[in-house]
Amino acid sequence: MKLSILQNKIHEIRGEKVILDFDLSSLYEVENRALKQSVRRNIFRFPEDFMFQLSRNEWSEVITICDNLPETLKYSPQTPFAFTEQGVAMLSSVLKSEKALLVNIAIMRTFVEIRKMLSLQSELSQQMLAFKNEIEERLGEHDVQLLEVYTIMEQYLDKKSKQVTIKGFK
């Protein structure tokens, strides 16, 4: 399973990186109704930090932001469940198919890759700040042009890092 496909299914809701139930059911190749039913039967396995149901307002926001949602979902009377990384891992104990296990492994790897990318981006930002501070210390009042070059470089790197930022992540 391609990393980019999974990354596009991860959203940030309530400050958590989550995958919505209909995307998971599609990945697992099970009916969304069956997935929700399995979760409800095992609700004790899904505390709020593993899974939560979106409010109507949250669901409206998701519909507004995501233009690739199936029309049938937009008008569903029930709001979707949102699963955190731990909730997705717990699903493998509820959905006991080989497909569910393989998909969960791919999803866990995707979450790990996302954390690595965000960590790298943070590290690069810290290095750039240190570089800027070093330049400012070395500069006298006479080398303002060099500082302007640095500012242009920083803006360029910020623009590039925004292009690298994963959809749905801040």
Salt bridges, closest charged atoms under 4 A:
ASP21 OD2 - LYS36 NZ 3.29
ASP23 OD1 - LYS9 NZ 3.66
ASP23 OD2 - HIS11 NE2 3.98
GLU29 OE2 - LYS99 NZ 3.28
GLU31 OE1 - ARG33 NH2 3.15
GLU58 OE2 - ARG14 NE 2.65
GLU71 OE2 - LYS74 NZ 3.24
GLU85 OE1 - ARG115 NH1 2.57
GLU113 OE2 - LYS116 NZ 3.53
GLU134 OE2 - ARG138 NH2 2.96
